[in-house]
Amino acid sequence: MVAISCGLFGFLILFERSLKIGDHVKIDECEGIVKDIRTRFTVIEDISGRETVVPNEMIISTQITNLSR
């Protein structure tokens, strides 16, 4: 069930275009550049080059600050 909901959230992110690759975002304690948006997760690269995989379910349910817009 979790995989289905994460996939649905991924499609919502892509459809609503609330995030796009290249955006500088802050999600909870994670801040960086959106490198990839998949159906189940989004990859954020921080300033040191480390990648964090954030489940799309968390992105939908957490406050996001898009520093690019």
MODABEL-V692777 format. One line per field, one symbol per residue. ss: DSSP state (h for helix, s for strand, l for the rest). phi: phi as a letter, one per 20 degrees, with the letter a starting at -180 (. if undefined). burial: I if it has 24 or more other ideal C-beta (glycine too) atoms within 12 Angstrom, else O. A space follows every 50 residues. Layout:
ss: ???
phi: ???
burial: ???
//
This chain:
ss: lhhhhhhhhhhhhhhhlllllllssssllsssssssslllssssslllll ssssshhhhhhllssslll
phi: .ffffffffffffffflfcbgofecccleecrefdbcdfdbcdddefenf ddedffffffedfddefed
burial: OOOOOIOOIIOOIOOOOIIOOOIIIIIOOIIIIIIIIIOIIIIIIOOOOO OIOIIIIIIIOOOIOOOOO
//
